[in-house]
Amino acid sequence: MQPTVACVVPCYNEEAAIAKVVRDLRASLPEALIYVYDNNSTDNTVAEAQKAGAIVRHEPRKGKGNVIRRAFADVEADALLIIDGDDTYDASRAREMVDLLFEGPYDQVVGARREVVETAYRAGHAVGNKMLTGAVRSLFGNDVSDMLSGYRVFSRRYIKSFPALSHEFETETEMTVHALSLRLPTAEMEVDFKDRPAGSVSKLRTYRDGWRILKLILGLTRRQRPSLFHSVIAGLLALVSLVLGIPVVADFIRTGDVPRFPTAILAASIMIIAMLVLMVGYILESFMHMRQEQARLAHLRYPAPSRSADSVQELMRDSAGRDA
């Protein structure tokens, strides 16, 4: 018995491209179940997907993150591939990406985009991707070169340990940080990235979605690296306190008097606040380690990806027996 493979294609108004994406996936992965998740399309996306042979499901809440959360909860597979429905990614590489996941074994294989035409990236997107990816590499780890790629393959244990809290296009950032935080084995494979077909329109809003991704990175830093986040804030507060307080101390050393009591009180208060912020950061760091341990244990409840489905099922039965 072979391991199961599924493909999930989030879609919103992609009638011009969805049929080709489904056909390309079917040619590359004939054994896979292909799910097209319609996100309230107003065109013929659903009809085109059904004609191409896909299983169509619906997620009424708008946003790619909502689609991913729904799909990860609904679809059961040993390897789950996600790809955008706009035919910008090379779907013919799907077989190679799935094979790499099993051969690793890896928990995530990312299709790192290789631009094959100069117009594949909209103006500013390439720069924004590099800046945001660089920020994540600096904060969480260097094991990523294309954080915002929407072409990935996941193991079952990745999916079952991933909380999927994002709503829109920031979901790829959340996926990347989840893998980096738990140090999950991840590989990258270069894939061609090209223009959308005629009649297909991008739903990504450069500045709005870029700002949402940046806010998510800051939020993840606060949650995943609380000691660093609070140390920076505490350091800034301490600097303000020193700027205000050093002249007061200098006056006291020189004259023996404190002529500016309000400034002295303000400087002392800010320094106390800085110390409290630093302490809160260290306390939250302990809670963060507890959350990571729980996520890691949830991840370890499932076996590593393997071509031997019988051994996988046996391991899962043994795990269920121990739990009982």
N, C-alpha and C positions, 0 to 999 in steps of 0.2 A: 504494500500500500504506500503510495507516494504522499509526501507532505502536501498540504493544501496551500494554494496561492490565490490571492484575491487582488483585484485592482479597484481603486476608488478614484473616481473622476469628479471633482467638484465643478459644478457648472452654473453659470448664470448668463443667459442669452448668448449661447455659442452654437447656433444652428449652422453657421458656416463651417465649423471645424469639428464638431463633436463626432460625426460619423467617421471621419478619417482617423481620429484618435482611437476610437473603439476598434476599427478594422486593423490598425497597426498593432494595437495591443493583442488582439486575437491572433494575428499572424505570428507575433513574437512569443506569446504565452498561450498556446491553444488550450492548455489545461486549466487556465485561470477563470474564475468567475469575475465578470466585469460589472461593477456597479457605477452607474451615473447618478450622482446626487444632485437633483435639480433644486436650485435655491431661488424659487419664485420667478422663473423665466417667463417672459411675456412674448417670446417668439416660438419657433417650432423646434426648440432644443429637445424636448421630450420625445416628439415624434421621430426626429432624426436618430436619436439614441436607440429607440426601440427598433427602428428599421435596421440598424446596424447590429442588433442582437444583444444589446446591453440590458441589464436589469436596472430599471429606473426606480429610484426612491426619492422622496421629497423631504426637504428640510425647510419649513416656513420661515424660520428666523434668519434674517439676512446676515451674511458674513461668512467668509471661508472658515474661520475658527469654529463657528457653530456647526458647519457641515462636518469638519474633521471630528469634533467631539461626538456627534451623532454616529458617524461611520465607525469610529473606533469602539463605540459601545455596541453597535449592531453586528458588525462583520467579524466572523471567526475564521482565522486562517493562520497557518504557520509562518507565512510571509505575506505582508500586505504592502502593496505598492500604491503610492498616490502620485497623480500627475494632473496638471491643469488641463482643462478641456479646450484650450485655445490653439492647439497644434503648434506651439512654439518649441516644445521639447521633442527630442528624437525618441519617439516611442519604440522604435525598433531595437533600442539598447536595453529594453526591459528584461529580456532573458539574461543578458550578461550581469545586470545589477542583481537580479534574484539569485543567480548562480553564485555571485560573489558573497552574498549574505550567508548562504549555506556553507560555502567553502571556508569562510573565515574561522569559525563562525562569528558573524557580527550581529549587533543589535540594530544597526542603522547603516544604510548605504545611501550616500547623498550624490545626486547627479550635479556635479559642479559645472556650471554653464560655460560653454566655449562659444563665443559669438562668431557666427559664420558669415553674417552680413553686418555692415556697419550700422544699419538702422534697427537692429534687433532690440537694442536697449533704447528706451525713450530718453530724451535729453535729461541729464541729471541723475538718472537711475543708476548708472554704473558707478558714478562718484558716490552717490548716497549709499549704495550697497557696500562699497569698499570702506567708507567711513564707519558705518554701523557694524560691519563685520570686524573691523579693527577694534572698535570699542569692546565688543564681546570677547575677542581674542585676548585683549589686555586684562579684562576683568575675570574671565572664567576659564581660559585655556586656549592654546594655539591650535587645537586639532580641528580647525575648520577654515575653509578658504572662501566658501560661498554660502553664507548663513541664510540667505533669503531664497534659496532654491526651492521650488515647489515640486521637485521630482525626487522622490525618496522611496526606499524600501525599508520596512520595519519588521523586526521579529515579533512573535506573539508576546514575549515577555517585556519588550519595550512598550507595546501598546497597553498592556494591562498594568503597567506601573506609571503611565503618563497621565497626569490629571486633566489636561486639555481645558484650560480655563479661559483662553483668549476667545475673542469674538470675531475678529476680522483678519486682515492680512498679517497681523503680527504673530500669527500662530507658528510660522516657521522659526521665528526667533525663540519662542517658547520651547519648541522641539529641540532646537540646538542647545539651549541652556540646560534643558533637562538631561541630555546626554552628557554634556560637559560636567555638570554638577555631580552626577553619579558615576562619572568616568566609565561610561558604557563603551564597549568596543565599536568603533565607527570607522567606516572607510569612505573614500570619495572616488568617483569615476567621472572623468570628463565626458560631457554629452554636448552635442550640438544644440545651439539656441538660435532660433531664426525668427523672422517677422511673422506676425499673425497673417492668416489668409485674408483676402479681400472680403469685406463685410463684417469682420470681427473687430470689436472695439474693446480696448483695455478698460478694465474697471478700477485699476489702481490709480489713486489720486496722490500725486507725487508728494506734495507738502503735507497734506492731512495725514496720509498713511505713514509717511516718514516720521511725523511728530508722534503718532501713536506708537510706532516701533521704539522711538527714543524713550518715550514715557515708560514703555514696558521694560526696557533695559534698566532704567533707573529703579523701577519697582522691583525687578528681579534682583538687582544689586542690593537693595534694602532688605529683601527677604533672604537671599542666598548668601550674601556677604555682609551681614549686619555689623560685624566688628569694624570692617573697612569703612562702610557707609557712615557709621556713627563716629568713627575716629576722625574722618574728614570734617564733619560738622563740629565736633568737639575742638579740633585744631583751629578752625576758623574763629570759633567763639573765644578760645584761649588767646588767640592773636589780638582780637579786639580788646580783650581785658588787659593785655600787656600794654597795648598802645595807650589805653586810658590810664592805666595804673602806674606805669614807670615814671612819668613826670611827677605824680603825687608822691611816690616814694623818694624821688630825687629831692623834692622840696623838703620832705621830712628830714632826710639825712643832712641837708644843708642848713636848715633853720630850726629843726626840732619841733616844728609845727605842721599841722595838716590844714592848710587854708581852704582846700576844696573838698569838703566832706561829701557833697553829693556825687562828685566824680569818683571819690574813693569807694563809696558804697556801691555805685554802679559797677565799677571794675571788679570788686569783690563778688558781687552778685552774678555777673556774667561768668566769672571763673568757676563759681559753684555750679552754675548751670552746665558749663562745659564738662565738668567732672561727672555730673549726673548723666549727661548724654553718653559719655564714654562708658559708664557702668551699665547703662541700659543696653548698649551695643554688645558688651561681653555677655550679659544675661541672655539676650536674644540669640547669640552665637550658640549657646548651649541648647536652646530649643531647636535651632536650625539643625544641629547635629542629630537630635532626636528624630526630626522629620526625615532627614536623609536616611537614617537607619531604617525607618519604617518603609520608605520608598524602596530601599535596597532589598529589604526582606520580601516586599511584594514582587519585586523583579525576580528574585531567586526562587519564587514558588513555581516558576515555569522553567523547563529545560532549555538549553541552548538550541538554536536552529540546527536541524540535522536533516539530511536526506533520508535517513532511516526513520520513517514515521512510526514503525512498530516499536522501536526503542523509545521514541518520544512518548507514545501513548502509555507504554509500560511505566516510564518515569512519572507521568502524570497520575496514573493509578496508584503508584506507591506513595506519591505525595498526598493524594486524597485519603489513602488509608491511614497515614500518619496523623493527618488532621482529625480524622474520625476518632 
